[in-house]
Amino acid sequence: MPVIQPRPAHFPTVQSLVEAGVHPLLARIYAARGVRRREELDYRLSGLLPPDALTGAREAAQLLADAIEAGARMGVVAD
């Protein structure tokens, strides 16, 4: 079973992102990933990585396809 390991977030950075208008939950996630300023966020579609560049994407797609084919129940958690 996977283990959830929280990433530490720099509290002053979280506060700064919230003050800049970022939702508190997203501010904590972004700060834990090294985002320091709202200007570093790029919500445009062109800013996304191509699927082939995502680690484990092919394996994850196969697991999902197998689960769908088997009629299995599943939960997908992501941020």
HELIX and SHEET records of a PDB file:
HELIX    1   1 PHE A   11  GLU A   19  1                                   9    
HELIX    2   2 PRO A   24  ALA A   32  1                                   9    
HELIX    3   3 ARG A   38  GLU A   40  5                                   3    
HELIX    4   4 LEU A   45  GLY A   47  5                                   3    
HELIX    5   5 PRO A   51  ALA A   53  5                                   3    
HELIX    6   6 ALA A   57  ALA A   70  1                                  14    
END                                                                             
